[in-house]
Amino acid sequence: MQALQETLNRKPRVIQEETNRRSSLFGSKVFTKDSQRHHLSKDAYNAVQDAVNHGTKIDRDIADQVASAMKSWALEQGATHYTHWFQPLTGITAEKHDAFFEPIGDGEAMEKFGGSQLVQQEPDASSFPNGGIRNTFEARGYTAWDPTSPAFVMGSTLCIPTIFVSYTGEALDNKTPLLRALQAVDGAATAVAKYFDKNVKKVIATLGWEQEFFLIDSALANARPDLVMAGRTVVGHHPAKGQQLDDHYFGSIPTRALAYLRELEFECVQLGIPVKTRHNEVAPNQFEIAPLFEEANLAVDHNSLLMDVMEKVAERHHFRVLFHEKPFAGINGSGKHNNWSLATDTGVNLLAPGKTPMSNLQFLTFFVNTIMAVHNHADLLRASIATASNDHRLGANEAPPAIISVFIGEQLTQVLNNLEKVSDGKLSPEEKTELKLNVVGKIPYVLLDNTDRNRTSPFAFTGAKFEFRAVGSTANCAVPMTVLNTIMAKQLMEFKTKVDALIAKKKIKKDDAIFNVLRDYIKKSKSIRFEGDGYGDAWVKEAKKRGLSNNKNTPDALKVKVNKENLDLFEKMGILSHIESEARYEIELEDYMMRLQIEGRILGDLATNFIIPTAIGYQNTLIENVSGLKNIFGSSFKKHAKEQIELITSISGHIASIKSNVDKMTEARKKANKITDAFKKSKAYCDKVKPLFEDIRYHCDKLEMTVADEYWPLPKYRELLFTK
């Protein structure tokens, strides 16, 4: 407690000293353009910028200059080591530190870092997930510098963002396919944007994520084996007060949490992460932090970096950060909403309505194509956010359902309904006037009504962007962003092909062709649009009528990744080869199965070694009490011991049920482990092992409410969620 109080007293003062100059410190730990100008020659600086903006290669001489400048800058920041910072298929980041220090003989040494160390390293790839691409004894893998994401110093280490590939060239990380997808959507979107502005040379995908999380006192969290090892509570009765009063949402941030958030933001500012918003979320001890929009690759890196920094800062404040989508039963879980859009190098947001009919035609083109892309590939989007932890959250009357649909609002729905009535072929002057002035031209005036939010929608238009709300809080944003940008690139390519064909075949003008294709897409994609309550059973039935999938669990959701259509999609778009796609499928199924296996073992341990012995101990106390009553009251003791006997009987029943279900779970797990097919094995865990979790938990939670509080071995929800 003394250390905690010192933290509370010290940190706010430290941060307060820096508050007024945070803007001047933004990116101070990042090798920014300004730092590069200061440390690089003009030729080297231009070469790096060409690589960033145009994808040109950096030759070895320039790489040596960049490495020398980067080392000089990093040493000024207090760095002693460097690392290639990458994002393997574990879902988190990875790094191997090497010292700048190198002996040069005669008892002397120097700080050394050259172009070869900057551009490429060879970390051991054998222990990272690879989905069968590499054998365990084939350890070689390579990290390669990504100049589009600037290097930064964290602590005493220069971190160089990189991709990670196998010896034979297959991507072993989340960044490589993301970069490929961003390149694909750039090319496709630029070609379409030129219909409206010939000056457009580049289109970037932008991302603004919203990170939700829980803050739990570390001492209490460390007393819970399930929180330590699984990141969630596998047992625990609901507290009397949860989120029923909605008093935590947007409420005054607790003092201790605010001290943590202030230091976190200060660290983020130095690392160039443009955090802007912080607030209490719905559940007790749940919070959210969100940045300004950035280019998607940088935003993904920043979110991965943020999660690492959050845990480091939390240690100093005696907190444990919980990123799990559903760490507590009975209250809201956490998501990571991905707000996505497309922007041109001329400064135009392609998903923002404009001030003229022409700019609105551009908006409608990208708006309708996005809806069409989701319609055609809804199952892939669902698969991109499928994890064991997110399964707990989706459709739990607090988050979007597993059914992918698109919400656009009443006013834009009316606009699309009007466009649907466009006649086929060449438009008459009257039709053009009606469309451009009375339909398309009026879009800016309905923006306010148009951006109302439907929190039950997994993919909603919220004004100038689409919000992919179904992404889980533990997710690496690269995975859903890779899928979304890939399907958008494919859709825009098909759109341009159809428009150009209409212009050539029917000899109609560009606007007429665009309207005709959009009208066709509006009709075809109508089934994916839904404006109502996504939580209700009525939507499940309606979605089935529309032919929409409802993949409620991860194994079923992931299966679409390896059907021929989707394998071909990623290969033809140059995002992932068949081998890379199949490897990721195997890895994600294995991850799902292993997480359920771990949770099952934790639950069995808690039930057998914590809860049952505690219940028996309390039961013995009750038995002693009943024996005492018998000695006092003789044959009439039952009248006086009725309640105690009922408690003893109830405890015995719960103990028996727990023991029986733990044995069943163990046997089900053993049977599942013998299955060699990855999908069948994951389904066995899903259908045979996981259902027993709730049966065991039910009886454990009943015992928590029966056994005297002084006996209970685990911190309870009321302590975890309401300790300030």
C-alpha positions in Angstrom: 0.0 0.0 0.0 2.9 2.4 0.7 4.3 1.8 -2.8 0.8 2.4 -4.2 0.4 5.7 -2.3 3.8 6.8 -3.5 2.7 6.2 -7.1 -0.5 8.2 -6.5 1.4 11.1 -5.0 4.3 11.1 -7.4 3.1 10.4 -10.9 0.5 13.2 -11.3 3.1 15.8 -10.3 5.6 14.4 -12.8 3.0 14.5 -15.6 1.7 17.9 -14.5 5.1 19.4 -15.2 4.9 18.2 -18.8 1.3 18.8 -19.5 1.7 22.3 -21.0 4.3 21.1 -23.5 3.0 17.8 -24.6 2.5 19.0 -28.2 6.1 19.9 -28.4 7.1 16.5 -27.1 4.9 14.6 -29.6 7.0 12.1 -31.4 10.2 13.0 -29.5 11.0 9.3 -29.2 10.3 8.7 -32.9 12.7 8.9 -35.9 10.3 11.3 -37.6 10.7 13.3 -40.8 12.2 16.2 -38.9 14.7 13.9 -37.2 15.6 12.3 -40.5 16.2 15.8 -42.1 18.4 16.7 -39.2 20.5 13.5 -39.3 20.4 12.4 -42.9 22.0 13.8 -46.1 19.5 15.2 -48.6 20.0 12.2 -50.9 19.5 9.7 -48.1 16.4 11.6 -46.9 14.8 11.7 -50.3 15.6 8.0 -50.8 13.7 7.1 -47.6 10.8 9.3 -48.5 10.6 7.7 -52.0 10.6 4.3 -50.4 7.7 5.4 -48.1 5.6 7.2 -50.7 6.4 5.1 -53.8 7.8 1.8 -52.6 11.2 2.3 -54.3 14.1 0.2 -53.0 16.8 1.6 -50.8 20.3 0.6 -52.0 22.9 -0.6 -49.6 24.9 2.7 -49.5 21.8 4.7 -48.6 20.9 2.0 -46.0 24.3 2.4 -44.4 23.7 6.2 -44.1 20.3 5.7 -42.7 21.6 3.2 -40.1 24.3 5.5 -39.0 21.9 8.4 -38.7 19.4 6.3 -36.9 22.0 5.0 -34.5 23.2 8.6 -33.8 19.7 9.7 -33.1 18.9 6.7 -30.9 22.1 7.2 -28.8 20.9 10.8 -28.2 17.7 9.3 -26.8 19.6 7.0 -24.4 19.4 3.8 -26.4 21.9 1.1 -25.8 20.3 -1.7 -27.9 18.3 -2.1 -31.1 15.7 -4.6 -32.2 13.6 -5.6 -35.2 10.1 -5.1 -33.8 7.6 -7.4 -35.5 4.2 -8.9 -35.2 4.3 -12.7 -35.5 1.2 -14.9 -35.7 1.0 -15.1 -31.9 -1.2 -12.0 -31.9 1.3 -9.9 -29.9 4.6 -8.2 -30.8 8.1 -9.8 -30.6 11.6 -8.4 -30.3 15.2 -9.6 -29.9 17.6 -7.0 -28.5 21.2 -6.6 -29.7 23.6 -4.1 -28.3 25.2 -1.4 -30.3 28.3 -2.2 -28.4 31.0 -4.2 -30.3 34.7 -4.8 -29.3 37.2 -3.6 -31.9 40.3 -5.1 -30.4 43.1 -3.9 -28.1 40.7 -3.6 -25.3 38.6 -1.0 -27.1 35.0 -1.0 -28.2 32.5 1.1 -30.2 28.8 1.5 -30.9 28.2 -0.2 -34.3 25.1 -0.4 -36.4 25.2 -0.7 -40.2 22.8 -1.0 -43.1 22.9 -4.8 -43.0 21.6 -4.7 -39.4 19.0 -2.2 -40.3 17.6 -3.8 -43.3 17.5 -7.5 -42.3 18.0 -9.8 -39.3 17.7 -13.5 -38.7 15.6 -14.3 -35.6 14.9 -18.0 -34.8 11.6 -18.8 -36.5 11.2 -22.3 -35.2 9.1 -21.4 -32.1 6.7 -19.0 -33.7 3.4 -20.3 -35.2 3.8 -21.2 -38.8 0.9 -23.6 -39.6 3.2 -26.3 -41.0 5.1 -24.0 -43.4 8.4 -24.9 -41.6 9.6 -27.9 -39.6 10.8 -27.3 -36.1 14.4 -28.0 -37.1 14.2 -25.4 -39.9 14.7 -22.4 -37.7 15.7 -19.7 -40.1 13.4 -16.7 -40.6 14.0 -13.1 -41.6 12.8 -9.8 -40.4 13.0 -7.0 -43.0 12.8 -3.2 -42.3 9.5 -1.5 -43.1 10.5 2.2 -43.8 6.8 3.2 -44.0 6.5 2.9 -40.2 9.1 5.0 -38.4 11.6 3.6 -35.9 11.2 4.6 -32.2 13.0 4.3 -28.9 11.2 2.6 -26.1 13.2 2.5 -22.8 16.8 2.0 -23.9 16.0 0.1 -27.1 15.8 1.4 -30.7 12.7 -0.4 -32.2 12.7 -0.9 -35.9 9.3 -1.9 -37.3 9.7 -4.9 -39.6 8.0 -7.7 -41.5 8.7 -11.3 -40.7 9.0 -14.1 -43.4 10.2 -17.6 -43.5 13.4 -18.8 -45.2 11.4 -19.8 -48.2 9.6 -16.4 -48.4 6.2 -17.1 -46.8 4.8 -14.4 -44.5 5.0 -15.4 -40.9 3.5 -12.2 -39.5 0.4 -10.0 -39.6 2.1 -7.0 -41.2 3.2 -8.5 -44.5 -0.3 -9.3 -45.8 -1.6 -5.9 -44.4 1.0 -4.0 -46.5 0.1 -6.1 -49.5 -3.6 -5.3 -49.0 -3.0 -1.6 -48.5 -1.0 -1.6 -51.8 -3.9 -3.4 -53.5 -6.6 -1.0 -52.3 -4.4 2.0 -53.2 -4.1 0.9 -56.8 -7.8 0.0 -57.1 -9.2 3.0 -55.3 -6.8 5.4 -57.2 -8.1 4.1 -60.5 -11.7 4.7 -59.5 -10.9 8.1 -57.9 -9.5 9.3 -61.2 -13.1 9.2 -62.6 -13.7 12.3 -60.5 -10.2 13.9 -60.1 -7.4 13.2 -62.5 -4.9 14.6 -60.1 -5.3 11.8 -57.6 -2.1 9.7 -57.5 -2.5 7.7 -54.3 -5.3 6.5 -52.0 -4.5 5.5 -48.4 -6.7 3.5 -46.1 -7.1 5.2 -42.7 -7.9 3.6 -39.4 -9.0 5.0 -36.0 -9.3 2.3 -33.3 -11.0 2.5 -30.0 -9.3 0.4 -27.3 -11.5 -0.9 -24.5 -10.0 -2.5 -21.4 -10.4 -3.2 -17.7 -8.1 -2.0 -14.9 -7.8 -4.4 -11.9 -5.7 -4.0 -8.8 -2.7 -6.2 -9.4 -2.6 -7.7 -5.9 -6.2 -8.9 -6.4 -5.6 -10.0 -9.9 -2.5 -12.0 -8.9 -4.7 -13.8 -6.3 -6.8 -15.2 -9.2 -5.0 -17.9 -11.2 -7.6 -17.6 -13.9 -6.9 -13.9 -14.4 -3.1 -14.5 -14.4 -3.2 -17.3 -16.9 -6.3 -16.8 -19.0 -7.0 -13.1 -18.7 -10.6 -13.8 -17.6 -12.5 -15.2 -14.7 -13.7 -18.8 -15.3 -15.6 -18.7 -12.0 -17.2 -15.9 -10.0 -20.7 -14.9 -9.0 -22.2 -11.6 -10.2 -21.9 -8.8 -7.7 -25.1 -7.3 -6.2 -24.3 -4.1 -8.1 -22.8 -4.3 -11.6 -23.6 -1.9 -14.4 -27.4 -1.7 -13.7 -27.4 2.0 -12.9 -25.3 3.0 -15.9 -23.4 5.2 -13.4 -19.9 4.3 -14.6 -20.3 5.2 -18.3 -18.7 8.6 -19.0 -18.6 9.2 -15.3 -15.8 10.9 -13.4 -12.6 8.9 -13.9 -11.4 7.5 -10.6 -8.3 9.2 -9.2 -6.1 6.2 -9.4 -7.2 5.3 -12.9 -6.7 8.9 -14.0 -3.2 8.9 -12.7 -2.5 5.8 -14.8 -4.1 7.2 -17.9 -2.2 10.5 -17.7 1.1 8.7 -17.5 0.0 6.4 -20.3 -0.9 9.3 -22.5 2.4 11.0 -21.8 4.3 7.8 -22.9 2.1 7.7 -26.0 2.8 11.3 -26.9 6.5 10.7 -26.9 6.0 7.6 -29.1 4.0 9.5 -31.6 0.7 7.7 -30.8 -2.0 10.5 -31.2 -4.2 9.5 -28.3 -7.1 11.9 -28.1 -9.9 10.5 -26.0 -10.3 8.7 -22.7 -13.4 7.9 -20.7 -15.1 5.4 -18.4 -16.8 2.6 -20.3 -20.1 0.9 -19.3 -18.9 -1.8 -16.9 -17.2 -1.0 -13.5 -13.4 -0.5 -13.9 -13.8 -0.5 -17.7 -12.2 2.3 -19.7 -11.5 3.3 -23.3 -8.7 5.2 -25.0 -8.8 6.3 -28.6 -6.5 8.2 -31.0 -6.9 10.4 -34.0 -7.1 8.7 -37.4 -3.9 7.6 -39.1 -2.7 5.7 -42.1 -3.8 2.1 -41.5 -0.3 0.6 -41.3 0.9 3.1 -38.8 -2.3 2.9 -36.8 -2.0 -0.9 -36.5 1.6 -0.5 -35.3 0.5 2.1 -32.8 -2.2 -0.1 -31.4 0.1 -3.0 -30.9 2.7 -0.7 -29.3 0.0 0.9 -27.1 -1.1 -2.5 -25.7 2.6 -3.1 -24.7 3.0 0.3 -23.2 -0.3 -0.1 -21.3 0.9 -3.1 -19.5 4.3 -1.6 -18.7 2.7 1.6 -17.2 0.1 -0.5 -15.3 2.9 -2.3 -13.4 4.1 1.1 -12.1 0.6 1.9 -10.9 -0.1 -1.6 -9.4 -2.7 -2.3 -12.0 -3.3 -5.3 -14.2 -4.7 -4.5 -17.6 -7.3 -7.0 -18.9 -7.7 -6.9 -22.7 -9.8 -10.1 -22.8 -13.2 -9.5 -24.6 -15.1 -11.0 -21.7 -13.1 -11.1 -18.4 -16.2 -11.0 -16.2 -19.6 -12.6 -16.6 -22.8 -10.6 -16.3 -21.3 -7.2 -17.4 -20.1 -5.8 -20.7 -17.0 -7.1 -22.4 -14.5 -5.1 -24.4 -14.1 -4.4 -28.1 -11.7 -2.5 -30.4 -13.9 -0.7 -32.9 -12.0 -0.2 -36.1 -13.1 3.1 -37.8 -12.0 2.8 -41.5 -12.1 5.1 -44.5 -10.2 5.9 -47.6 -8.4 9.2 -48.3 -6.7 10.6 -51.4 -3.3 12.4 -51.6 -5.3 15.5 -52.6 -6.8 15.6 -49.1 -10.3 14.2 -49.9 -12.0 11.6 -47.6 -13.7 9.3 -50.2 -16.4 8.3 -47.6 -17.4 11.8 -46.8 -20.2 13.5 -48.6 -19.2 16.7 -50.4 -20.7 20.1 -51.3 -21.4 19.4 -55.0 -23.3 16.7 -56.9 -20.0 15.5 -58.4 -18.3 15.1 -55.1 -21.3 13.3 -53.8 -21.3 10.9 -56.8 -17.7 10.1 -55.8 -18.9 9.5 -52.2 -21.7 7.3 -53.3 -19.4 5.3 -55.5 -17.1 4.4 -52.7 -20.0 4.1 -50.2 -22.0 1.6 -52.3 -18.9 -0.4 -53.3 -18.1 -0.8 -49.6 -21.5 -2.2 -48.9 -21.2 -4.5 -51.9 -17.8 -5.7 -50.7 -19.2 -6.6 -47.3 -22.2 -8.2 -48.9 -20.0 -10.5 -51.1 -17.5 -11.3 -48.4 -19.4 -11.1 -45.1 -18.2 -14.5 -44.0 -14.6 -13.5 -44.5 -15.1 -10.4 -42.3 -16.7 -12.6 -39.6 -13.7 -14.9 -39.9 -11.3 -12.0 -39.4 -12.6 -11.3 -35.9 -13.1 -15.0 -34.8 -11.3 -15.9 -31.6 -12.1 -18.0 -28.5 -12.2 -14.8 -26.5 -14.4 -12.8 -28.9 -16.9 -15.7 -29.0 -17.8 -14.8 -25.4 -18.6 -11.2 -26.5 -20.4 -11.3 -29.8 -24.1 -11.4 -29.6 -24.1 -11.1 -25.8 -26.6 -8.3 -25.6 -23.8 -5.8 -25.3 -21.9 -6.2 -28.6 -22.8 -6.8 -32.3 -24.1 -10.3 -33.2 -22.1 -12.8 -35.1 -24.3 -12.1 -38.1 -22.5 -9.5 -40.3 -24.8 -6.7 -41.5 -24.4 -3.1 -42.5 -26.2 -0.1 -40.9 -26.3 3.2 -43.0 -29.2 5.1 -41.4 -32.6 6.2 -42.5 -31.6 9.1 -44.8 -28.9 7.3 -46.7 -31.3 4.3 -47.1 -33.7 6.7 -48.8 -30.9 7.9 -51.1 -30.1 4.4 -52.1 -33.8 3.6 -52.6 -34.0 6.6 -55.0 -30.9 5.5 -56.8 -32.3 2.1 -57.2 -35.0 3.6 -59.5 -32.5 4.9 -62.0 -33.4 3.7 -65.5 -31.1 1.3 -67.3 -28.8 2.7 -69.9 -28.5 6.3 -70.9 -30.2 8.8 -68.6 -32.5 11.5 -69.9 -31.6 15.2 -69.0 -34.6 15.2 -66.6 -33.3 12.1 -64.8 -29.8 13.5 -64.5 -31.2 16.7 -63.0 -33.4 14.8 -60.6 -30.5 12.5 -59.5 -27.8 15.1 -59.3 -29.7 18.0 -57.8 -32.6 16.4 -55.8 -31.0 13.1 -54.7 -27.2 13.3 -54.8 -26.9 17.0 -54.3 -28.8 17.0 -51.1 -26.7 14.5 -49.2 -24.7 17.1 -47.2 -27.9 18.4 -45.7 -28.9 15.0 -44.1 -25.5 14.3 -42.6 -26.7 14.9 -39.0 -29.6 12.4 -39.3 -27.4 10.2 -41.4 -24.7 9.5 -38.7 -26.9 8.2 -35.9 -25.3 5.1 -34.3 -26.7 1.6 -34.1 -24.6 0.0 -31.4 -26.0 -3.4 -32.3 -24.6 -3.3 -35.9 -21.3 -5.0 -36.5 -20.5 -2.7 -39.5 -22.0 0.7 -39.4 -21.6 3.9 -41.3 -21.1 6.7 -38.8 -20.4 9.7 -40.9 -17.3 9.8 -43.2 -16.3 6.3 -42.1 -17.4 2.8 -41.5 -17.1 1.4 -38.0 -16.3 -2.3 -37.8 -17.6 -2.7 -34.3 -17.3 -6.5 -34.0 -13.5 -6.5 -33.7 -12.4 -7.8 -30.3 -10.3 -5.9 -27.8 -7.4 -8.4 -27.9 -7.2 -8.4 -31.7 -4.3 -7.3 -33.8 -6.0 -4.7 -36.1 -3.9 -6.0 -39.0 -6.1 -9.1 -39.4 -9.5 -7.4 -40.0 -7.8 -4.5 -41.9 -6.1 -7.0 -44.3 -9.5 -8.6 -45.1 -11.4 -5.3 -45.4 -8.9 -3.6 -47.7 -8.5 -6.8 -49.8 -12.2 -7.2 -50.4 -12.6 -3.5 -51.1 -9.7 -3.6 -53.6 -11.4 -6.5 -55.4 -14.7 -4.8 -55.4 -13.4 -1.5 -56.8 -11.5 -3.4 -59.5 -14.7 -5.1 -60.6 -16.6 -1.9 -60.4 -14.1 -0.1 -62.8 -14.2 -3.0 -65.2 -18.0 -2.8 -65.4 -18.1 1.0 -65.8 -15.5 1.0 -68.5 -17.3 -1.9 -70.3 -20.6 0.1 -70.2 -18.9 3.2 -71.6 -17.3 1.2 -74.4 -20.2 -1.1 -75.3 -23.2 1.2 -74.9 -21.5 4.5 -75.8 -22.9 6.2 -72.7 -21.2 8.9 -70.6 -19.2 8.1 -67.5 -21.8 9.4 -65.1 -24.5 7.3 -66.7 -22.4 4.2 -66.5 -21.5 4.9 -62.9 -25.2 5.3 -61.9 -26.1 2.1 -63.8 -23.5 0.0 -62.0 -24.3 1.5 -58.6 -28.0 0.8 -59.1 -27.2 -2.8 -59.8 -25.0 -3.0 -56.7 -27.7 -1.4 -54.6 -30.2 -4.1 -55.6 -27.8 -7.0 -55.2 -26.5 -5.9 -51.7 -29.9 -5.0 -50.2 -29.9 -8.2 -48.0 -26.8 -7.1 -46.1 -28.4 -3.8 -45.0 -30.2 -3.8 -41.7 -31.4 -0.8 -39.6 -33.0 -2.6 -36.7 -32.1 -4.2 -33.4 -29.3 -6.8 -34.0 -29.8 -8.3 -30.5 -33.3 -9.7 -31.0 -34.3 -13.2 -32.0 -36.4 -11.6 -34.8 -33.2 -10.5 -36.6 -31.7 -14.1 -36.4 -34.8 -15.4 -38.2 -34.9 -12.5 -40.7 -31.1 -12.9 -41.4 -31.7 -16.6 -42.2 -34.5 -15.7 -44.7 -32.0 -13.2 -46.3 -29.4 -16.0 -46.7 -27.0 -14.4 -44.2 -24.6 -16.6 -42.2 -24.7 -16.9 -38.5 -21.4 -18.5 -37.5 -21.6 -18.3 -33.7 -18.3 -20.0 -32.9 -14.8 -19.7 -34.1 -14.3 -23.1 -35.9 -17.4 -22.6 -38.0 -16.4 -19.0 -38.7 -12.8 -19.8 -39.7 -13.8 -22.6 -42.1 -14.6 -20.1 -44.9 -11.0 -19.0 -45.0 -10.0 -22.2 -46.8 -12.8 -22.6 -49.3 -11.6 -22.4 -52.9 -13.2 -19.0 -53.6 -11.4 -17.3 -50.7 -8.1 -19.0 -51.2 -8.2 -17.9 -54.8 -9.3 -14.3 -53.8 -6.2 -13.8 -51.6 -3.8 -15.4 -54.1 -5.1 -13.5 -57.1 -5.0 -10.2 -55.2 -1.4 -10.9 -54.2 -2.2 -10.9 -50.5 -1.6 -14.5 -49.4 -0.7 -17.6 -51.3 -2.7 -20.8 -50.8 0.0 -22.1 -48.5 0.0 -18.9 -46.4 -3.8 -18.8 -46.1 -4.0 -22.5 -45.1 -1.2 -22.0 -42.6 -3.1 -19.1 -40.9 -6.2 -21.3 -40.8 -4.3 -24.0 -39.0 -2.7 -21.6 -36.6 -6.0 -19.9 -35.7 -7.7 -23.3 -35.1 -4.8 -24.3 -32.9 -4.9 -21.1 -31.0 -8.7 -21.6 -30.4 -8.2 -25.1 -29.2 -5.2 -24.3 -26.9 -7.0 -21.4 -25.2 -10.0 -23.7 -24.4 -7.6 -26.3 -23.2 -5.8 -23.9 -20.9 -9.1 -22.5 -19.6 -10.3 -26.1 -19.0 -7.2 -26.9 -17.0 -7.5 -23.7 -15.0 -11.1 -24.4 -14.2 -10.4 -28.0 -13.2 -7.6 -26.8 -10.9 -9.7 -24.1 -9.3 -12.6 -26.4 -8.8 -10.6 -29.3 -7.5 -7.9 -27.6 -5.5 -9.6 -24.4 -4.3 -13.3 -24.6 -4.3 -14.1 -28.1 -3.3 -11.7 -28.2 -0.4 -13.1 -24.8 0.8 -16.6 -26.1 0.5 -15.8 -29.2 2.5 -14.0 -27.2 5.1 -17.1 -25.0 5.6 -19.3 -28.0 5.5 -17.3 -29.5 8.3 -17.9 -26.4 10.3 -21.6 -26.8 9.7 -21.5 -30.4 10.7 -19.8 -29.6 13.9 -22.5 -27.0 14.6 -25.2 -29.6 13.9 -23.5 -32.1 16.2 -23.4 -29.4 18.9 -27.1 -28.7 18.5 -27.8 -32.4 18.8 -25.9 -32.6 22.1 -27.9 -29.6 23.4 -31.4 -30.5 22.0 -31.2 -34.3 21.8 -33.8 -35.9 19.5 -35.5 -32.6 18.7 -32.2 -31.2 17.3 -33.5 -31.4 13.7 -36.0 -28.7 14.3 -33.2 -26.3 15.4 -30.7 -27.5 12.8 -33.0 -27.6 9.8 -31.3 -24.7 7.9 -27.8 -26.0 8.6 -28.7 -29.5 7.4 -30.2 -28.0 4.2 -26.9 -26.1 3.7 -24.9 -29.3 4.2 -27.0 -31.1 1.7 -26.9 -28.3 -0.8 -23.1 -28.1 -0.5 -22.8 -31.9 -1.0 -24.9 -31.6 -4.1 -22.8 -28.9 -5.6 -19.6 -30.7 -4.8 -20.8 -33.8 -6.4 -21.9 -32.0 -9.6 -18.6 -30.1 -9.8 -16.5 -33.3 -9.4 -18.7 -35.2 -11.9 -18.5 -32.4 -14.5 -14.7 -31.9 -14.0 -14.2 -35.6 -14.7 -16.4 -35.4 -17.8 -14.5 -32.3 -19.0 -11.2 -34.1 -18.5 -12.4 -37.1 -20.4 -13.8 -34.9 -23.2 -10.5 -33.1 -23.4 -8.5 -36.4 -23.6 -10.8 -37.6 -26.5 -10.4 -34.2 -28.3 -6.6 -34.3 -28.0 -6.5 -37.6 -29.8 -8.1 -36.1 -32.9 -5.5 -35.2 -35.6 -7.7 -33.1 -38.0 -7.5 -29.5 -36.8 -11.1 -28.5 -37.6 -12.5 -31.7 -36.0 -10.4 -31.2 -32.9 -11.4 -27.6 -32.5 -15.1 -28.6 -32.9 -14.7 -31.2 -30.3 -13.4 -28.6 -27.9 -16.2 -26.3 -28.9 -19.0 -28.8 -28.7 -17.9 -31.3 -26.1 -15.5 -29.5 -23.8 -16.6 -25.9 -23.6 -20.2 -26.6 -22.7 -19.0 -28.2 -19.4 -17.4 -24.9 -18.4 -20.7 -23.4 -17.7 -22.0 -26.4 -15.8 -19.0 -26.4 -13.5 -19.1 -22.6 -13.1 -22.8 -22.7 -12.1 -22.1 -24.9 -9.2 -18.9 -23.1 -8.2 -20.7 -19.8 -8.2 -23.6 -21.3 -6.1 -21.0 -22.4 -3.5 -19.5 -18.9 -3.6 -22.9 -17.6 -2.4 -23.3 -20.4 0.2 -19.8 -20.6 1.8 -19.0 -18.0 4.4 -17.0 -15.1 3.0 -14.1 -15.6 5.3 -13.5 -19.1 3.9 -13.7 -18.2 0.2 -10.1 -18.5 -1.4 -10.6 -16.1 -4.4 -11.1 -12.4 -4.6 -14.8 -11.8 -5.6 -16.3 -9.7 -8.3 -17.3 -7.0 -5.7 -13.6 -6.7 -4.8 -12.1 -6.9 -8.3 -14.6 -4.5 -9.9 -15.1 -1.9 -7.1 -11.6 -1.6 -5.6 -10.4 1.9 -6.5 
